[in-house]
Amino acid sequence: MHTSKIASTHIPRNENALQQIFQKAIPTTVNPEGKIIKICFYEPKPDDVWLNRLVASMGKHYVSHVEIMFQDGMAASIFADDVVFWKERTYSNPQYKILGVEVSTKSYWQMYNHAQDTARRQVGFDNVKMFCGPFMGYRGYSDRTYCSEFVTQTLQVGGVKWAMKMNASRSTPSGLLDFMLNNCYICFDTTAFKLGQAFG
C-alpha cells in the first residue's frame, strides 16, 4: 500500500533554505522527540553520463544514485571510484528527489555516527558489488560499498524498522525508493516542487 504523503510547503530560495525546508516540512503529527532524515535520489538528465543513465534505466524508478542527509545539513554517500563522503550538502540540483522520514532520536544519532565514521575510515567504492550484488547477491568486501548499499546499511544501523526488511547487498537506488514508497510514512516529498526549483 502506498503510504507517502506530500507536505504543502514553499521551497525557499536563500542560503538558509535547507534548514527552512526541515522546519516547515515537519507535519504537526510528528513526534516532537523524533528527528527527520532525508533520503535524496538523483534522477539523471537525458544528457547525463552514460553510467547514470544505465543504472537508472534498469530500475522501476528512473534514479541512479542515493544519499542520506541529516538535520544539520550534513550528508553521506559514495560516488563511483571514490570513498564515502561526509560533508554539508545543499541539494541545489533540481534533479534530486528528496523524501523525508521520521526516526527516533536514538536511531538518528546511531545513523549519524555510523555515516561519519564510515567516511572517516575512507571506505571505498566497489564496482563489482554495485553491478553483481542486486542481481547475484554478491557481498564482496565489507570495507567497500556503493551508494544504495551504504544508505540501506546506515538505516539498518539505526534500526529503522522498514529498512530492516531489506537486503542491503541487493539494494539499488530504485529498489530503495520503491521500498520507501510502499513501506513507510513519508512526511516530506519534493516531487511536487522540484521542476524549475532550487532546493537551497
C-alpha positions in Angstrom: 0.0 0.0 0.0 1.2 3.5 -0.9 1.6 5.5 2.3 3.5 8.5 1.2 2.2 12.0 1.9 3.2 15.2 0.2 3.7 18.2 2.5 2.4 21.6 1.2 5.3 23.9 1.8 7.0 26.6 -0.3 10.6 25.9 -1.3 12.7 28.9 -0.1 15.4 30.3 -2.4 18.1 31.6 0.0 21.1 30.4 1.9 19.0 29.1 4.8 16.8 27.1 2.5 17.8 23.7 3.8 17.0 24.5 7.4 13.7 26.2 6.4 12.7 23.1 4.5 13.4 20.9 7.5 11.4 23.1 9.8 8.4 23.7 7.5 8.2 20.1 6.2 7.5 18.5 9.6 3.8 17.9 10.0 2.1 18.6 13.3 1.6 14.9 13.8 5.3 14.2 14.0 6.6 13.2 17.4 8.4 16.3 18.8 11.0 14.0 20.3 11.8 12.4 16.9 14.1 13.5 14.2 13.8 13.8 10.4 16.3 12.3 8.0 16.1 12.8 4.2 16.9 10.3 1.5 17.9 12.0 -1.6 17.6 10.3 -5.0 19.3 11.5 -8.2 17.3 11.4 -11.4 19.7 11.6 -14.4 19.1 14.1 -17.2 18.9 12.9 -20.8 22.4 14.1 -21.5 23.8 12.8 -18.2 26.9 10.5 -18.1 26.2 7.1 -19.6 26.7 5.2 -16.3 24.0 7.2 -14.5 21.5 6.7 -17.4 22.3 2.9 -17.5 21.8 2.4 -13.8 18.5 4.4 -13.8 17.2 2.6 -16.8 17.5 -0.8 -15.0 15.0 0.1 -12.3 11.3 0.7 -11.8 12.1 4.3 -10.9 14.4 6.4 -13.0 17.1 7.1 -10.3 20.8 6.3 -10.4 22.2 7.5 -7.0 21.1 8.0 -3.4 22.4 9.9 -0.4 21.3 10.3 3.2 21.0 13.8 4.8 20.7 14.9 8.4 19.1 17.9 10.0 22.3 19.9 10.3 22.8 19.7 6.5 25.5 17.0 6.7 25.1 14.2 4.1 26.8 11.0 3.3 27.1 8.6 0.4 29.6 7.5 -2.2 30.3 8.2 -5.9 31.8 5.8 -8.4 35.6 5.3 -7.9 35.6 7.4 -4.8 35.3 7.0 -1.0 32.3 7.6 1.3 31.9 11.3 1.8 30.7 13.2 4.9 30.0 16.8 4.1 27.5 19.6 4.1 25.2 19.5 1.0 22.6 22.0 -0.3 21.0 19.8 -3.0 20.6 22.8 -5.2 20.5 20.5 -8.2 16.8 20.1 -9.1 17.4 16.5 -10.3 17.4 15.3 -6.7 14.1 13.8 -5.4 14.1 14.2 -1.6 12.0 12.1 0.8 11.8 12.8 4.5 11.0 10.2 7.1 10.8 10.4 10.9 13.0 8.4 13.1 13.7 8.3 16.9 16.4 10.4 18.3 18.4 7.3 19.3 18.1 6.0 15.7 19.1 9.3 14.3 22.3 9.6 16.2 23.2 5.9 15.5 22.9 6.6 11.8 24.7 10.0 12.1 27.7 8.5 13.9 27.8 5.5 11.5 27.9 7.7 8.4 30.5 10.0 9.9 32.7 7.0 11.0 32.4 5.2 7.6 33.6 8.4 5.9 36.4 8.8 8.4 37.6 5.2 7.6 37.5 6.1 3.9 35.5 3.1 2.8 35.9 2.8 -1.0 33.6 2.2 -3.9 33.1 -1.3 -5.3 32.0 -1.6 -9.0 31.6 -5.4 -8.9 29.4 -5.2 -5.8 27.2 -2.5 -7.4 26.5 -4.5 -10.5 26.6 -8.0 -9.2 25.1 -7.5 -5.7 21.5 -6.7 -6.7 21.3 -9.5 -9.3 23.5 -12.2 -7.8 23.7 -11.4 -4.1 27.4 -10.8 -4.3 28.5 -9.4 -0.9 32.2 -8.6 -1.7 34.4 -7.0 1.0 33.0 -5.1 4.0 35.4 -2.3 3.5 34.0 -1.4 0.1 30.5 -0.4 -0.8 28.2 1.5 -3.3 25.6 4.2 -2.7 22.4 2.3 -2.1 24.1 -0.4 -0.1 25.7 2.2 2.2 22.4 4.2 2.7 20.4 1.0 3.4 23.1 -0.3 5.8 23.1 3.1 7.6 19.3 2.9 8.0 19.7 -0.6 9.4 22.4 0.5 11.9 19.7 2.9 13.2 17.2 0.1 13.5 14.7 1.7 11.1 12.0 -0.9 11.0 11.1 -0.8 7.3 14.8 -0.9 6.3 15.4 -3.9 8.4 13.3 -5.9 5.9 15.7 -5.1 3.1 18.8 -6.9 1.9 21.4 -4.2 1.8 23.7 -6.1 -0.5 20.9 -6.3 -3.1 19.8 -2.7 -2.7 19.6 -0.3 -5.7 18.6 3.3 -5.7 15.3 2.4 -7.5 14.7 -0.5 -5.2 15.2 1.6 -2.1 12.9 4.3 -3.4 10.2 1.8 -4.2 10.5 0.1 -0.8 10.2 3.5 0.9 7.1 4.5 -1.1 5.4 1.2 -0.2 6.5 0.6 3.4 7.0 3.8 5.3 5.3 7.0 6.1 6.9 9.8 4.1 6.5 13.2 5.8 8.1 15.2 3.1 8.4 14.8 -0.7 9.9 17.4 -3.0 8.5 15.8 -6.1 5.7 18.4 -6.3 8.1 21.3 -6.3 11.3 20.1 -8.0 10.7 21.2 -11.6 12.3 24.5 -12.1 13.1 24.9 -8.4 16.3 25.1 -6.4 16.3 23.4 -3.0 18.8 25.6 -1.3 
